[in-house]
């Protein structure tokens, strides 16, 4: 995790557990995370392939340009990322462990930022965890958005968060050694480098504007095996 607010929310989630695998949604006291609330959301992931926003903070809604409550979490992710996220959310629920996502968010005219999303499993009722307490933070220069909403996201990296890891993060399934890497840059975001693994090309079936198509060409084909570096 890179953003300090991500560490704060994970710490709060950990304290709420009080020896249990995961806390219950009713345990959450908004007053305890008052400063984080504008960026916090509740996600219903009973169907991990179709997670739905149950609640979303005001800053979250402003960032995406509309009221998120009742809408699909995967609606603003491109196709390949959506497939990967469905499996990842189910894995986090099964493991009863938080997950950290790194992604590239882009406006309709290709203003790009690096985002960090934290998803913390919680219970709702008597069954096992089916929801997430979540938060999204911008890691890079927000001026790249020029005040415009984020229209699309692409997954760059994901990690399961484990408290027994001294770094606070560890991979649930460590990947094999990667093949040679190709670096891309973008004139609208020269401070970001996207490292892309071209081992398995993917075909995107995504209807977008010419500007957005150029953006995805810059990103490269494999969102699940790419990560952003400074």
N, C-alpha and C positions, 0 to 999 in steps of 0.2 A: 504494500500500500504506500502511496506517495503523499496523499493529502492528509493533513493533521485531523480534519473532521472525520475522515474514514476511521482513523484510530480511535477517536472519541466514541463514535457510534458502536464500533465493535466492542470496546470496553464496556459500554452501557449494556449491550446485549449480553455480554458475559456475566455481568453482575446480576442481571435479571434472572438468569438461569437458576441461580441458587442451588447448585448441585444437580439440576435436571439436565436432560439432553438439550432441550430448547425451552425458551420461555413461552408463555401464552400471550396472545395479543392483548388480553385484559390487564396484563402486568405493566404495559407501557404507560408511563405517566408523561404526557406531553410537556409538563412543566419542567421535567428533568432534562429535556433536550430542546428547550425553548429556542436556543440560538440556532439549532440545526433544522428546526421544523420547516422553514420555507423550501428546503431541499430534500425533505424526507417523503417517502411514499410507502403505501402498503400494497403488496401485490398478491392477488389470489392465484395460486399456481396448482390448484387441484388437478387441472389438466396442464401439465408442464409445457405442452406444445402450444397452448393458448392462454397464457397468463393475462390476467385482467387487473388494471389499476382499480383498487377499492378506494384509496385516498391518495391525494398528491398535493404537496405544498405549493404555495403561490409562485415561488421562484421557478419550480419545476414546470408549471403550466406556462409561465411566461417564456421560459427557455425554448419550449416546443411550439408555442404559439396558439395553444388551445387548451380547454379544460380536459385533463387526462382521465378523471374519474369515469369508470365504466368503459374505457377504451382499451385496446389490446397493447400490451407492452411491446410486442414484436412488430407492431404496425410500422414503426419508423426505422426498422432494421432491414438491411438488404437481404436478399433471399438466402444466400449461403450462410450468413450470420444467424438468421432465424433458425435454420436447421440445427446448427451447432448449439445454440442457446437452449433449445428445447431439451436436448440431452443433458446439457450442463446443469440446468435448473433441477432436473429430476435427480441427477447425481448428488447435488447439494442437499436436497431433501432426504435422500436415502442415507447419506453420511451424517446428516444433522450438523453440517458444518457450513459456515459462511463462505461466500465466493466473491472474489474481486475480479471485475472485468475492466479491461482497458480497451477503449474504442476510439475511432475517429468519427467526430460529428461534423456534418457539413450543411451549410445553407443551400438553398436552391441555386445560388450563383457561385457555389464552390468556396465560400469562406469556411476554413477548416480549423477545428480545435481538437485537442486531445482530452478525452473524458475518462473519469474513473467512477465506476458504479460498484457499490457494495450491496450485496444481497444476503440478509441474515434470516435463516429459517425460524419461523414461529408457528405455534399451534393456534388453532381456532376451534374450540370445542374439545371433545373427548378423543378425537382421532389423532394420528400422528401429524407432524408438520405438513401443512398444505399451503402456507403463506410465507411471504418474505417481508421483513422490514428492510427498506432499501433507501439509498441516497445516491445522488449523482453530483459530482463536482467537476468543474473545469480545471485542467492542469496547466494548460498553455495560455497564450495571450488571447484574452476574451475579445480584444478589439478586432480580431480577424472575423468575428461574426457581424460586425458593423451594425449591431442592434437588430439583426434579422434572426428569426427562429431557426432552430436546427430542424432540417427536413429529413435527413438520412443519417444512419449510423452504420459503421462497419466494425466488426469485432477484430481487435488486433491481438489480444492476449487474455488469458483467464487463469486464475489460480485459486485453489481451495485454501482457506485461511485456517491454520491450526494453531491453537494456543501453546502447544508444547514445542513449536518451532521458535527458537530464539529470535528469528527475523520476523516472526509473525505471519509468514507465508510459506507454503510448500505446495508442490505439484501433487495432485492425487495420483496421477499416473505419469511418471517422468517419461518424456519423449525420447526416442533414440537420437543419436547424434545427427544434427541437421546436415543436409548437403550444402554445397557452396551457396552463398547468399548474394543477392542482387540488391543494390541500394538505389532508391528513387528519391528525388526531391520534388518540390512543387513551388512555383514562383509566388503563390499566395501564402505559403507557409514554409519559408526557407529554414526555419529553426527546427523543423521536424524531418527526420529521415525514416522512411518506411523500409524495413528489412523484410524481403519477400522470399519465401521458399517456393521454387518453381518445380518441385519434384512431381507434383500431381496437378496438372492444369485443370481448371474448372471452368465450365461454361455457365455464365450468368444469364438467366432468363428474366431480365429486369427492364421494364419499360421506363425510360428516363429521358430527360432533355439532353441535347448534345453536350451541354456543359457538364451535366452529371455523368454522362458516359465517359467524358474525358477524365473526370475525377477518378472513376473506377479504374480506368486504364493506368493512371498514375499509381493507384494503390497496388495493382498487381492482382493475380487471380485467386490467391489462397488466404482468406481471412483467418482461418483457424490456425494457420501455421506462420503467421506474420506477427511482428511486434515492433513498436516504435522505440527509437533510441534517440537520445540527444547527441 
